[in-house]
Amino acid sequence: MKILRWLWILCLLPHAFAQQAPWGHADIPVSSHDRVYVANQTSNTVSVIDPSTNTLLGVIRLGDPVPGALQPLYRGQLLVHGLGFSPDGKTLAVVSIASNSVTLIDTATNKVKKVIYVGRSPHEPFFTPDGSELWVAVRGEDYISVIDPVQMKEIRRIQLANGPGMTMFGPDGKYGFVCSSFTPELAVIDVASHQIIKRLPQASPFCPNIAVSPENDEVWITLKDVGKVQVYSAKPPFDQTALLDTGPITNHVNFVNNRNGKFAYVTIGGLSEVKVFRRGATTQLVATIPVGDLPHGIWPSGDGSRVYVALENSVQAATIDTLTNKVIADVPIGQTSQALVYVPNAVPNGAGTENLVPLSEAGNTARLHLEAGGTALPDAQASVAVNSLGLLDLVQIAAKGLTPKAQYQVYLSMSDHAPFGQLEPLAVLRTNPDGAGIVQTIGPLKTLAAGDSSAPVSRRFLIVTDLKDPSQVVLRQTSASSAP
């Protein structure tokens, strides 16, 4: 009788809400019906993961890798980047930055339902809590593109300051919050009227990501250029409640509620870690989790028991147990991964593997590490991913510990130590106000040997120098890794 009494009491208690707003669903245990989706920017694919086994089922191919995607009459999608999903979990929205598109995908079959073209360089999409509208932040312009997901076409635009980065809604659907990537301004929009009701100052201009707490009490935005997170009240007058120093290349944020409390998880790309903050009257850092090179997108499972993290320079998604804050699995994904979402019950029936293709060449990435090249900047270091694109390679360097707002030259050198020999310029690296920066370059570079003793003697190495003085080396490739 005592057991029955306790069960009855538990039924009367409110459900825990583990997921980020705007869903407000009760906890949904991890199952084979759930899916994790990751946008892979270099391979122009979406990785599809079964979280019940932490296995990659395959990828949805939306376009060809570079250089095949650079043809004048090319019709596929280019720079697959942003993700959102409908409240019923039946539709995945995928933004491709360079082709100015939003692709709607049926989650049960992985089939493309429609490609909708919007303005220049859209960034992130998300559905309103009732599922009636899809709001797409058109970052290369100055508006939100509002799409009717039934008609699958744009029905209106909401004019904003230049560079809207992302929209997220509170669980009651009353307000939409839009941070900016070009203008230091957070806009609060009345969803019913589509009118801006408040403009709030951002601590810096570059916000790539925003989240609203399941309790509808907090709005968190990441500030990638200065390595901070800004927290606001989600209710009028929407005052700032905290400004946190988080670290270089602060990327995405999301929430978890569990028996240990209420938490925010933030990916810190330059530190290769996820920081965990206890939410409440006083925000407190409670854990730092090493996850791998350049963590980017992040999303909790439907019950908050796990958090999935896309590792941009590691071609993997890390799975974190949120009770222990330890990585329990790594799942292979695609190249240069960006946004990640977890969709509970995305596949109600069947295997859900239709229209998927193998990862193949999109998983061919080698990783390097660059260390300080002298004593002037002793904390300088960088992670490097070399993504194979067939005859070409794409090299992405994510650096930290450099001089803020500075420019550096990336070279290929004949040696990994002085004298470095003949130098071949590759790209210019520009740093943020926090001394961190990311640069990419594509060229006819030999695929990375990564220490293979059978590699040609004429291996080359990456170094980073002062822009105007190549003799001032600030970053050099560690001797343990070979170059492209």
N, C-alpha and C positions, 0 to 999 in steps of 0.2 A: 504493500500500500504506500509506503514511503517513496518507493521508486516512481510509482504512478503519480504521486503528488508532485514530485520534483519535475517530472516530464510535463505535467500540466502547467506548472509555474513557468518553465522554460518556453512553452508555447505562447505564453502571454507576454514574454519579453520582446522588445523590438529586435528585428533582425539586424545583424551586422551588415554594413555596406562597405565592401572592400574596394569596389571599383571607383575609378575617377568619375566625377560627374561628366556628362549629364545623365548617366543611366540610372543611378539610384536603385539598382537591382539588389535583392537579397543575395547572399553568398551563393555562388554556383560552383560546386566542386569540380576540380579538373577532370576531364574525361576525353575520350577519343573523338567526341563530337566537337570539341573546341579546336581552334586554329590560331597559330601565331603567324602573322604576315610581316615580312621585312622588305622594304623598298631598296633595291640595289641599283645605285645610280650609274655605275660604269657599265655593268652588264645589261642594263635596261630590262631587268626582270623583277618579279616579286617572289621571294622565297616563301614556301608554305610548309609549316612545321606542325606535327602532331604533338602537343605538349604532354599527352598521356605517356608517351614513350620517349619524348625529346628526340625525335628523328625528323630529318628533312624528307618530306614526301616528294618534293620536286619543285620546279619553279614555273611561274606563269610568264611566258616570254611576251613582252609588249613591244620590243624593238630589237634591233641588231646592235652589237657592240660597235664602238668606233674602230675603224674608219668607215665601216659599211653604212653607218647611220648618217653620214655627212654628204650623201648624194643629193643633187638638186631636186630629184623627183621622189625622194624618200617619203614613205607614208607611215612608217612606224613611229613609236614614241621614243623620245630622247631625254636623258637625265631623269629617270624614274626616281622620285624623291619623297613625296608626301603621301600620307595614308589617313583615312577616316573610315568609319563604318556606321551603318544604320542601326537604330535602337533594337530592331528585331534580329540583327546579326545576319541578314540575308544579302546585304549589298556591301561590297568593299569599294571605296572611292580611292583612286590612285592618281596623284598629280605628277605630271612630267613637266619639268621646268622649261626645258629648251623647246619642246613642241607645243607649249602653251595649252595643255590638255588636261582633262579630268576623265579618267576611264572608269566606268562603272562595271563591276564584276560580280557575277552571281557566285556567292561563297560555296553553295552546295555542289556546283559543277565546275567552278573555276573558269567559266565562260564569260567572255566580254559581252556585255549587254549593249553598251553604247560608248562612243568617245565623243566628249563635248569639248569644243574649243572655246577658250576664254581669252583674257588679255595677256599681256606680256609677263612672262616669268611668274606664273602662279606658284604658291609655296605649299600651303597645307589646307586640306578640306575637312569640314566636319558637319555632321547632321544636327539639326535641332532636336531636342529631346522627344518631340512627338513624331519625328521622322518626316515631317511635311516639307522641309527645305534642307538643302545642302549649301552651306556657305563656304566659298572658296576665297582665300586671301590672295589677291592678285598683287604680289609683292613688287613686280616691276612697274606697276602703275599706282593708282591711289583709290582703290575701291574693293569692296567685297562683291563677288559675283554670286548672286542667289539663284540656285538651280532648283527647279521642280523635279524631284526624282522619279515621278510618275511619267510626266511628259518628257523627261530627260532633256531639258533645255533651260537656258538662262531666262529668268522671268523679271529680274530687276537688278539694279546695282545700288550699293550703299556707298556714297562718297565719303572718303576718309582723308587723313593726311597721307603724304607720300610714303609708300612702302609697307602696307599692312602685312604682318608676318604670319599670324595665326589667329583663329577664332576658337574660343571654347565657351560653353554655356553652363549656367548653373542647373542643378537637377530639376528645379521647378520651371525651367524654360522661360523665365521672365527676362533675364538679361543675357546678352552676348558680350564677351570681353575680347577685344582685338588689340594685341600688342603690335608694335611697329618695328621693322628692321632698318628703317632709314630715318625716322623722326622720333625723338624722345617723348613719345606720347602713347598712353594706353586709353583706348576709347571704350566707353560703356554704352551699349546699344539696347534700347527697348525692342525686344524681339517682335512683339505684336505690331508695332508701328514702323519698325525699321529706322527709327530716329536715334541719333546720338544724344544721350542725356547728360554725359559727363566726359570730360577729357582730363586725364591725370598724367602728371609728369613721370616719365621713366628716368632712372638714374643714368642711363646711357641710350644711344640711338638704336643699338643692335639687339633686338629681342627675337630669337628664332622660335621660341616655344612657350606655351602657356597651359596652365592646368587650374581647374576649379575643384575644391575639395568635395567629397561626397556629402558632407554635412551642409554644403552651400554657405560656408562661413569664411573661406579664404580663397584668394586668387594668387597663384605663384607664377612669376615670369622669370625666365632665364635671360641673362645679359651676357652674351658670348664675348663681346669685345672688351669687357672689363672684369670678367670672372666673378660675377655676382648673381644673386637671386634677390628679387624684390617681391615682397609679400604685401597684399592689400586685403582689406575687408571686402567680402563679396556682396555686402549690403550697403545701402546709402548711409553715410556720404562717401563710402568706398575709400576710406583713409588708408594710407600706408601704415603697416604694422611692424615691418621689419625690413632691413637691408642687410643681406648676409654676404660676407666674403667667402666664396666657394672655391675658386681656383681657375687657372687658365683653361680656356676653351670649354666653359660651362655650356652644356648642350641642352638636354631635355630634362623634364621633371614629371613625376607622377606620384600617386598616393597609394598607401596600403594601410588598412586597419586590421589589427589582429589582437590576440589576447594580451600582447605586450603593450598595446597602445595605438596611437595614431601617428603615422610617419609620412614624410616626404622623401622620395628617392631622387637624387640628382646625378646625372652623368657628367663627369669632369674629364673631358677629352685629353687635356694636356697632362693630367696626372694618371691616366689609365685606371681610373677608379670610380666607384659610385659612392657618394656620401649620403648618409641617412640622418635625417633630422626629425626629432620628436616635435610634433606640432602641438600647439596650445598657447597659453598666455605668454609663455617665454619659449622661443624656439631654441632647441638645443641639439648640437651635433652628437650623435650617439654611436655611430659606426662609420668606418671607412673600409670599403670592400675593393680589393684589387680584382680587376676583371679582364684586362687585356687592352690592346692598343686602341686608343681613340674611341671610347664608348660614346654612342650617339643616342638613338631612339630607345625608349624604355616604356614598359606597360606591365601592370599587374595581372595575374590570373583572376578569374571570376570570383575566387574566394580569398584572394589576398595571400595565399600560401606561398606564392612564387612571384618573382619579378623577372621579366625577360629583358635583356639588354643587347642591342645591336652593336657590334664592335666594328667600326668603320675600317680600320686598318688591319683587322685580324681575320676577316672572312668567316666569322663565327657569331653566334648568338649565345651569350652567357645566361645560364639559369640560376637564379639566386633563391635559396630557401630563406623566407623572410623572418622566420623564428630564430634561426641561427645566424642570418646574414652571411652565409657562406655560399660560394659557387658550387653547385652540385652537378652541373653538366654543361658541356659546350656543344652546340649544334652547328654543323657547317651551313653557310648561307651563300651569298653572292658577293660581288666586288663593290667596295665603297658603299656599304649599307648606310642608310639614313634613318627614316622613320620606321618605327615598329609598333604594331598594335596586337592586342590579344582579344579575340572575338569568341566569347562563350557560345556554345551550341551553334556554331557556324554551319555544321553539316549534321542536320538532325537524323538523316538516314544514309546508309551506304558508306562506301570507303572514302568518298570525297577526293578521289585521285584523278578524276577525268580532266583532260586538257592540261595536264602537267607534263613537263619535260625534264630530263635529268639536268643536274647542275653543269656537268661537262666542263668546258674551258672556263666558265665563269667562276670556278673555284680555284683557278690557277693563279695564286698570289704568293709572292715571297715577301718576307718582312726583314727589315734592317733596323739597326739602331745607330743614331749619331750621338756622339759625346762631345763635350766641350773641347774646342780646338786650341785653347790657350788659357791663360789665367785671367784675362780681362772679364770674361763672363763665365765664371766657374760653374754656375747652375744651369747653363745651357745644355739642352738635350733635345732629341727628336725621335719620333717613331716614323718609319717609312714603310709604305706598302708599294710593291711593284706588281701591278696587275697585267697579266698577259692578255693582249688583244689580238692574238694571232701573230701577224708580222710585226705588230707594234707592241709597246708596253706603255702603260700609264703609271707614272710615278707620283705618289702623293706623300708629301712631307708635312708632318704636324710637329711644330717646334714650340718650345717654351724657354723661359729664362733669358731671352734676348732683350735688347734695348727697346723700350716702348716706342711705338710710332716710328719705326726705323725701316730701312730697306736693305736687303742683303742679296747677294748673287749666289745662286746654286750652280755648281760646276760638276762635270765629270772630270776626274783627275786620273793620272796614270799610277798613282800610289796613294796609300792611306796614311802616309806620314810625310813630313817635310824631308827633302824637297818633293813637292807633289807632281812635278813634271808638267807636261802639256795639259792645259785646262780647256775644256769645251763648255761654254755657257749653256745652261738649260732653262733657267727661269729666274724671276725676281721674287723673293719672299718679302712680304710686307707684314709687319707686326701690328697687333692691336695695342690699345693703351696699357694692357697688362703684360706686354712683352711676348705674347704668343701669336702664332700665325700658322696658316695652312696654305700650301701652294701645290699645284698640280702641273705636270707637263707630260706631253705625249710625243713620242718620236720613234725612229727606227733603232731602238735600243735592244741589245741582246738580252734575252731572258735571263733573269738572275740565276747565278750558279749557287749562291748561298753556301759557300764553303766547300763545294764539291771539288775534290782534288783533281778530277779529270777535266776541269774547266780550262779554257785556253790560258796560256801564260799572260796574254795581253788583257787581263781583267782590268776593269776600271772601277773607280770608287767615287762616292759622293762626298763633296765638301761644300760648306757654306762660308762665304767670306763677306767682308765689308763690301758694299756696293762699288765703291770707287778704288779700293785698294785690295787686290786679290791676295796680297801677302798677309793680310790680317784674317786668319782663319778662325771662325767662331764655332764651327761645328765640323767634325770629321767622322767618317764612318769607322766604326770599331773594327779592329783587325780580325775579329771572329767572323765577320760577314763579308761576302763578296759582293761586287757591284754589278750593275746591268751592263 
